[in-house]
Amino acid sequence: MADDRGPLSVAVDPERRLWTLRAKGAGVGHPVVEGDTVYVSVPGERVAALDAGSGRVRWCSREVAEVWPPYVAVAGAVVAVPVRQRQETERDAFTALDAATGRMRWTRRESALCAVVAVGDSTFVVWNGTPEERGSIAGVDALSGKTLWEDEFERIDELVVRGERVILGAGRLRALDGRSGDEIWSGGEGELLRRAGEAVEDAAVFLSWRGRPYGPKSLVVGASDTGEQLAETRFPREAQRYRWGHPELVDGGRALFYGTTGRRVRLLGYAGLDRAEVSESWKLGWLQRGSFMRVLCVGDWIYALCWDRRLYVAEVDPRGGLRRLRLRGPYKMTVREPEYLTAGPGYVLASGKDGMAVLRDGRVLWASHTVRPEVLPVPLDGDRFLFRARSRNDKEIRLYCADVETGRRVLP
């Protein structure tokens, strides 16, 4: 640790790779997972880095001001952490820490640019991420904090990173070199799309959703180095109605649409990035009451949460339809009012004020009233997840690494 204030302790179950982080008499912040490291804010306005497998505290920084989780970016050997300065202006700032030791490398103060992404191993790109101040963008050297370039657009609606390129939805689509800021190409319209969790892994392509509100709409595959259109999927009438908006890209090369007004879910598949054609589609039925607040597709299952806190599931099958799923686990534990759904690798975390449940393949693995996350839980891998919860004496907020299959966790 960098100093002796607010010691941290970790209780570990090494056989099951479960652990619990606590800061005695205080609380820990929202976790951010990058690779094999978990970053979390801890008392004293500091940041700690933990080994995701063992829970071991690799380092704990000195005071860096109020941390804004869960927005953290890692470029090579540097971690950029957005923070809030204690000033009347309440302007945003970024503190860069050494990824190996936690020592401060540089600070960017009083910045109107409040969002950050890593481009390669040597550059951070920061831009406006609020509706009031969209349009400015800059490249920053990861090691020194030196501003490499700056630019300004009428607005920046969306941004994705492809290799060393930054692709913007800024009125029209355009791509910038992340290191120099030079424009590589410009042209075309559409909304940039991300897959659930992140965008397409292939850095050579990007996806966009094009079309006017009441006209034909399509999913377009573009080349990230030239902007050239490589393939196009035209969607049927139900997916072209304005109220559906743009799709979410989910497992198995699928586009998920759902409408809160019509309470209908539609899932369409496309054959692949090199041959973007509609392969199959499924209507998953109408609901008689309520409207959707969240819909997820994990594997071959769709989970739809309504505003009245009812959860419905459906298997991806042309003959299937939505059915009510009650979050009842062993020992008749039931979570009656789920508020949030979070997709993990092969499972779904359903949480609310009265507890939490884990779902897989359309069934409930377990439900608990004692597991009550303070904020959304965070999937760690296929076997474990992270969540923050209060201790039984209500004096601490701890970070738990728990088992997906059973909900088992270490109680210090």
C-alpha positions as CSV (number, residue, x, y, z in Angstrom):
1,M,0.0,0.0,0.0
2,A,1.1,3.6,-0.7
3,D,0.3,4.8,2.8
4,D,-1.1,3.5,6.1
5,R,-4.6,5.1,6.1
6,G,-7.7,3.0,6.0
7,P,-6.1,-0.5,5.7
8,L,-7.7,-2.9,3.3
9,S,-8.2,-6.6,4.0
10,V,-9.1,-9.5,1.8
11,A,-10.7,-12.8,2.9
12,V,-10.0,-15.6,0.4
13,D,-11.3,-19.1,-0.5
14,P,-8.4,-20.1,-2.8
15,E,-10.0,-23.5,-3.8
16,R,-13.1,-21.8,-5.2
17,R,-11.3,-18.6,-6.3
18,L,-13.7,-16.5,-4.2
19,W,-12.7,-13.4,-2.2
20,T,-14.1,-10.4,-0.3
21,L,-12.5,-7.0,-0.1
22,R,-13.3,-4.8,2.9
23,A,-12.1,-1.4,4.2
24,K,-12.6,-1.5,7.9
25,G,-15.4,0.8,9.0
26,A,-15.9,2.3,5.6
27,G,-16.9,1.3,2.1
28,V,-15.5,0.4,-1.4
29,G,-16.6,1.7,-4.7
30,H,-18.0,0.3,-7.9
31,P,-15.5,-2.3,-9.5
32,V,-14.2,-2.0,-13.0
33,V,-12.7,-5.1,-14.7
34,E,-9.9,-4.7,-17.2
35,G,-8.1,-7.9,-18.2
36,D,-7.1,-9.8,-15.1
37,T,-7.3,-6.7,-12.8
38,V,-10.2,-5.3,-10.8
39,Y,-10.0,-1.5,-10.2
40,V,-12.0,-0.1,-7.3
41,S,-12.2,3.2,-5.4
42,V,-11.5,2.9,-1.7
43,P,-11.6,5.3,1.3
44,G,-9.2,8.2,1.3
45,E,-10.1,9.1,-2.3
46,R,-7.8,6.4,-3.6
47,V,-7.8,3.6,-6.1
48,A,-6.9,0.0,-5.5
49,A,-5.9,-2.7,-8.1
50,L,-6.8,-6.3,-7.2
51,D,-5.9,-9.6,-8.9
52,A,-9.2,-10.8,-10.4
53,G,-8.3,-14.4,-9.7
54,S,-7.0,-14.3,-6.1
55,G,-8.3,-11.0,-4.8
56,R,-4.8,-10.0,-3.8
57,V,-4.3,-6.2,-3.5
58,R,-1.6,-5.4,-6.1
59,W,-1.4,-1.7,-5.1
60,C,-3.3,1.1,-3.5
61,S,-2.7,4.7,-4.8
62,R,-2.3,7.9,-2.8
63,E,-5.1,10.4,-2.7
64,V,-6.3,11.2,-6.2
65,A,-9.6,13.2,-5.4
66,E,-13.1,11.8,-5.8
67,V,-13.1,8.9,-8.2
68,W,-15.9,8.6,-10.8
69,P,-16.4,4.8,-11.2
70,P,-17.0,2.9,-13.3
71,Y,-15.2,4.9,-16.0
72,V,-11.6,3.6,-16.2
73,A,-9.4,3.1,-19.3
74,V,-6.1,1.2,-19.6
75,A,-3.5,2.0,-22.3
76,G,-0.4,-0.2,-21.9
77,A,1.3,0.6,-18.6
78,V,-1.1,3.5,-17.7
79,V,-4.5,3.6,-16.1
80,A,-6.6,6.7,-16.6
81,V,-9.2,7.4,-13.8
82,P,-11.8,10.2,-14.2
83,V,-12.1,12.2,-10.9
84,R,-14.0,15.2,-9.6
85,Q,-12.0,18.1,-8.3
86,R,-13.0,19.9,-5.1
87,Q,-13.5,23.3,-6.7
88,E,-16.5,25.6,-7.2
89,T,-16.5,24.9,-10.9
90,E,-16.8,21.1,-10.3
91,R,-14.9,20.5,-13.6
92,D,-13.9,17.1,-14.5
93,A,-10.3,15.8,-14.4
94,F,-8.3,12.7,-15.2
95,T,-5.5,11.1,-13.1
96,A,-3.2,8.7,-14.7
97,L,-1.7,5.9,-12.6
98,D,1.1,3.4,-13.3
99,A,-0.7,0.1,-14.0
100,A,2.1,-1.8,-12.2
101,T,2.6,0.3,-9.0
102,G,-0.3,2.7,-8.7
103,R,2.0,5.7,-8.6
104,M,0.6,8.9,-10.1
105,R,2.1,9.7,-13.5
106,W,0.1,12.9,-14.5
107,T,-3.1,14.7,-13.9
108,R,-5.3,16.6,-16.4
109,R,-7.3,19.2,-14.4
110,E,-10.4,21.3,-15.1
111,S,-11.3,19.6,-18.3
112,A,-14.7,19.9,-20.0
113,L,-13.9,16.5,-21.7
114,C,-15.4,13.9,-19.3
115,A,-15.2,10.6,-21.2
116,V,-12.0,8.6,-21.9
117,V,-11.1,5.6,-24.0
118,A,-7.7,3.9,-24.7
119,V,-6.5,3.7,-28.3
120,G,-3.7,1.2,-28.6
121,D,-1.1,1.1,-25.8
122,S,0.1,4.7,-26.0
123,T,-2.9,7.0,-26.3
124,F,-6.0,8.1,-24.5
125,V,-8.8,9.9,-26.4
126,V,-11.0,12.2,-24.3
127,W,-14.2,13.9,-25.4
128,N,-17.5,15.4,-24.3
129,G,-19.8,12.8,-23.0
130,T,-22.7,15.0,-21.8
131,P,-25.7,16.2,-23.9
132,E,-24.9,19.9,-23.0
133,E,-21.3,20.0,-24.1
134,R,-20.8,17.5,-27.0
135,G,-18.4,18.3,-29.8
136,S,-14.8,18.6,-28.5
137,I,-12.3,15.8,-28.6
138,A,-8.5,15.4,-27.9
139,G,-5.7,12.8,-28.0
140,V,-3.5,12.5,-24.9
141,D,-0.1,10.7,-24.6
142,A,-0.6,7.9,-22.1
143,L,2.8,8.2,-20.6
144,S,3.2,11.9,-20.2
145,G,-0.3,13.3,-20.3
146,K,0.7,15.7,-23.1
147,T,-2.0,16.8,-25.5
148,L,-1.2,15.4,-28.9
149,W,-4.1,17.0,-30.9
150,E,-7.5,18.6,-30.4
151,D,-10.5,18.9,-32.6
152,E,-14.1,20.1,-32.4
153,F,-17.3,19.0,-34.2
154,E,-20.9,20.2,-34.0
155,R,-21.6,17.1,-32.0
156,I,-20.3,13.7,-31.2
157,D,-23.1,11.2,-30.8
158,E,-21.1,8.0,-30.5
159,L,-17.5,6.8,-30.6
160,V,-16.0,3.4,-31.1
161,V,-12.3,2.3,-31.3
162,R,-11.0,0.0,-34.0
163,G,-7.3,-0.7,-33.6
164,E,-5.5,2.6,-33.8
165,R,-8.6,4.3,-35.3
166,V,-11.3,6.3,-33.6
167,I,-14.6,6.2,-35.5
168,L,-17.1,9.0,-34.7
169,G,-20.8,9.6,-35.3
170,A,-20.4,13.3,-35.6
171,G,-23.2,14.5,-37.9
172,R,-21.8,12.0,-40.4
173,L,-19.4,9.1,-39.9
174,R,-15.7,9.8,-39.9
175,A,-12.5,8.1,-38.7
176,L,-9.5,9.7,-37.0
177,D,-6.0,8.4,-36.3
178,G,-5.9,8.0,-32.6
179,R,-2.3,9.2,-32.2
180,S,-2.2,12.1,-34.6
181,G,-5.9,13.1,-34.9
182,D,-5.6,13.2,-38.7
183,E,-8.8,12.4,-40.5
184,I,-8.6,9.1,-42.3
185,W,-11.9,9.1,-44.0
186,S,-15.3,10.9,-43.8
187,G,-18.7,10.2,-45.3
188,G,-21.8,8.2,-44.9
189,E,-24.6,8.4,-42.4
190,G,-25.9,6.2,-39.6
191,E,-25.7,5.4,-35.9
192,L,-22.6,3.5,-34.7
193,L,-23.5,0.2,-33.0
194,R,-21.9,-1.8,-30.3
195,R,-22.3,-5.4,-29.4
196,A,-23.5,-6.2,-25.9
197,G,-20.5,-5.7,-23.7
198,E,-18.5,-4.0,-26.4
199,A,-18.2,-3.7,-30.2
200,V,-17.2,-6.2,-32.8
201,E,-13.8,-7.7,-32.0
202,D,-12.6,-7.5,-35.6
203,A,-10.8,-4.2,-35.8
204,A,-11.1,-4.2,-39.6
205,V,-14.9,-3.5,-39.6
206,F,-17.5,-1.5,-37.8
207,L,-21.3,-1.6,-37.7
208,S,-23.9,1.1,-38.2
209,W,-27.6,1.4,-38.3
210,R,-28.9,3.5,-41.2
211,G,-32.3,4.8,-42.4
212,R,-34.8,7.6,-41.9
213,P,-37.5,7.4,-39.2
214,Y,-40.3,6.2,-41.5
215,G,-38.2,4.8,-44.3
216,P,-36.3,1.6,-45.0
217,K,-33.6,0.7,-42.4
218,S,-30.6,-1.6,-42.5
219,L,-27.6,-2.8,-40.7
220,V,-24.4,-1.9,-42.5
221,V,-20.9,-3.4,-42.2
222,G,-18.2,-0.9,-43.0
223,A,-14.4,-1.1,-43.4
224,S,-12.8,0.8,-40.6
225,D,-9.8,1.8,-42.6
226,T,-11.7,3.3,-45.6
227,G,-15.4,3.7,-44.5
228,E,-16.4,1.6,-47.5
229,Q,-19.6,-0.4,-47.2
230,L,-18.9,-4.1,-47.2
231,A,-22.3,-5.6,-46.7
232,E,-25.9,-4.6,-45.8
233,T,-28.8,-6.3,-44.0
234,R,-32.2,-4.9,-44.8
235,F,-34.7,-5.6,-42.1
236,P,-38.5,-6.4,-42.5
237,R,-41.3,-3.9,-41.9
238,E,-41.6,-4.6,-38.1
239,A,-38.0,-3.7,-37.6
240,Q,-38.3,-0.5,-39.7
241,R,-41.0,1.2,-37.7
242,Y,-39.8,4.3,-35.9
243,R,-40.9,3.2,-32.4
244,W,-38.4,0.3,-32.5
245,G,-35.3,2.5,-32.7
246,H,-32.0,0.9,-33.5
247,P,-31.2,-2.7,-32.5
248,E,-28.9,-4.1,-29.9
249,L,-26.3,-6.5,-31.2
250,V,-26.3,-9.7,-29.2
251,D,-25.1,-13.3,-29.1
252,G,-24.7,-15.3,-32.3
253,G,-24.7,-12.6,-34.9
254,R,-28.2,-11.4,-34.0
255,A,-30.0,-8.1,-33.8
256,L,-32.5,-7.6,-31.0
257,F,-35.4,-5.2,-31.3
258,Y,-38.1,-4.5,-28.7
259,G,-40.7,-1.8,-28.4
260,T,-42.1,-0.4,-25.1
261,T,-45.3,0.8,-26.8
262,G,-46.3,-2.5,-28.5
263,R,-44.7,-4.7,-25.8
264,R,-43.3,-6.9,-28.5
265,V,-39.9,-8.5,-29.0
266,R,-38.3,-9.4,-32.3
267,L,-35.0,-11.1,-32.8
268,L,-33.3,-11.3,-36.2
269,G,-30.2,-13.1,-37.3
270,Y,-27.7,-12.2,-39.9
271,A,-25.3,-14.6,-41.5
272,G,-22.0,-12.9,-40.7
273,L,-19.9,-9.8,-41.2
274,D,-18.7,-10.8,-44.6
275,R,-22.2,-11.8,-45.7
276,A,-24.7,-9.7,-43.8
277,E,-28.0,-11.3,-44.8
278,V,-31.1,-12.0,-42.7
279,S,-30.9,-15.7,-41.8
280,E,-33.8,-16.2,-39.5
281,S,-36.3,-14.1,-37.4
282,W,-38.5,-14.9,-34.5
283,K,-41.6,-13.2,-33.2
284,L,-41.7,-13.8,-29.5
285,G,-45.2,-12.7,-28.9
286,W,-47.3,-10.0,-27.3
287,L,-47.7,-9.3,-23.6
288,Q,-51.1,-8.4,-22.3
289,R,-49.9,-5.9,-19.7
290,G,-46.9,-3.9,-18.8
291,S,-44.2,-2.5,-21.0
292,F,-40.5,-3.4,-21.2
293,M,-37.8,-1.6,-19.2
294,R,-35.0,-4.0,-20.2
295,V,-34.6,-6.8,-22.7
296,L,-31.5,-9.1,-23.0
297,C,-30.5,-12.0,-25.2
298,V,-28.0,-14.4,-23.8
299,G,-27.2,-17.6,-25.8
300,D,-30.5,-18.9,-27.1
301,W,-32.7,-17.2,-24.5
302,I,-34.4,-13.8,-24.3
303,Y,-35.2,-12.2,-21.0
304,A,-37.7,-9.3,-20.8
305,L,-38.2,-7.3,-17.7
306,C,-41.4,-5.2,-17.5
307,W,-42.0,-1.9,-15.6
308,D,-44.4,-3.8,-13.3
309,R,-41.3,-6.0,-12.2
310,R,-42.5,-9.1,-14.0
311,L,-39.8,-11.1,-15.8
312,Y,-40.6,-13.1,-19.0
313,V,-38.3,-15.5,-20.9
314,A,-38.4,-17.1,-24.3
315,E,-36.2,-19.6,-26.1
316,V,-35.1,-18.6,-29.5
317,D,-37.4,-20.9,-31.4
318,P,-39.9,-20.0,-34.2
319,R,-42.6,-21.8,-32.1
320,G,-41.6,-20.1,-28.8
321,G,-43.3,-17.3,-26.9
322,L,-42.7,-15.3,-23.8
323,R,-43.6,-16.9,-20.5
324,R,-43.6,-15.6,-17.0
325,L,-40.5,-16.6,-14.9
326,R,-40.8,-16.3,-11.2
327,L,-37.4,-15.8,-9.5
328,R,-37.8,-18.6,-7.0
329,G,-34.7,-20.6,-5.9
330,P,-34.0,-23.4,-3.5
331,Y,-35.6,-23.2,0.0
332,K,-38.5,-21.2,-1.6
333,M,-36.5,-18.0,-1.7
334,T,-38.2,-15.6,-4.1
335,V,-37.1,-12.2,-5.5
336,R,-40.4,-10.6,-6.1
337,E,-39.4,-7.2,-7.5
338,P,-36.4,-7.4,-9.8
339,E,-35.3,-4.0,-11.1
340,Y,-32.2,-4.7,-13.2
341,L,-30.9,-7.3,-15.6
342,T,-27.2,-7.7,-16.3
343,A,-25.8,-10.0,-19.0
344,G,-22.8,-12.3,-18.1
345,P,-21.1,-14.9,-20.2
346,G,-23.8,-17.5,-20.5
347,Y,-25.9,-16.2,-17.6
348,V,-28.0,-13.3,-16.4
349,L,-27.9,-11.4,-13.0
350,A,-31.3,-10.2,-11.9
351,S,-31.2,-7.8,-8.9
352,G,-33.5,-5.6,-6.9
353,K,-34.1,-4.1,-3.5
354,D,-35.4,-7.4,-2.1
355,G,-32.5,-9.6,-3.3
356,M,-30.8,-11.2,-6.3
357,A,-31.1,-14.2,-8.6
358,V,-29.0,-15.8,-11.3
359,L,-30.5,-17.2,-14.4
360,R,-29.2,-19.6,-17.0
361,D,-30.9,-21.2,-20.0
362,G,-34.3,-19.8,-19.0
363,R,-34.2,-21.2,-15.4
364,V,-33.3,-19.9,-12.0
365,L,-30.1,-21.2,-10.5
366,W,-30.6,-19.6,-7.2
367,A,-32.3,-16.7,-5.5
368,S,-31.3,-14.9,-2.3
369,H,-32.7,-12.2,0.0
370,T,-29.3,-11.7,1.7
371,V,-27.4,-10.8,-1.5
372,R,-28.5,-7.2,-2.1
373,P,-26.1,-5.4,-4.4
374,E,-25.7,-1.6,-3.7
375,V,-25.3,-1.1,-7.4
376,L,-25.4,-3.3,-10.5
377,P,-23.4,-6.5,-10.1
378,V,-20.4,-6.9,-12.5
379,P,-19.8,-10.2,-14.4
380,L,-16.2,-11.4,-13.9
381,D,-16.1,-14.6,-16.0
382,G,-18.3,-17.6,-16.6
383,D,-18.0,-18.9,-13.0
384,R,-17.8,-15.7,-10.9
385,F,-19.3,-12.2,-10.5
386,L,-18.7,-9.1,-8.4
387,F,-21.1,-7.2,-6.3
388,R,-21.0,-4.5,-3.5
389,A,-23.2,-5.1,-0.5
390,R,-23.5,-3.9,3.1
391,S,-22.2,-6.0,6.0
392,R,-24.7,-7.4,8.4
393,N,-24.0,-4.7,11.0
394,D,-24.6,-2.1,8.3
395,K,-21.2,-0.4,9.0
396,E,-19.3,-1.4,5.9
397,I,-19.8,-1.7,2.1
398,R,-17.8,-4.7,0.9
399,L,-16.8,-6.0,-2.5
400,Y,-17.7,-9.7,-2.9
401,C,-16.4,-12.1,-5.6
402,A,-19.2,-14.8,-5.6
403,D,-19.9,-18.0,-7.4
404,V,-22.3,-17.9,-10.3
405,E,-23.7,-21.4,-9.9
406,T,-24.5,-21.2,-6.1
407,G,-24.1,-17.6,-5.0
408,R,-21.5,-18.8,-2.5
409,R,-19.2,-16.0,-1.1
410,V,-16.6,-15.5,1.6
411,L,-17.9,-13.9,4.8
412,P,-15.0,-12.3,6.6
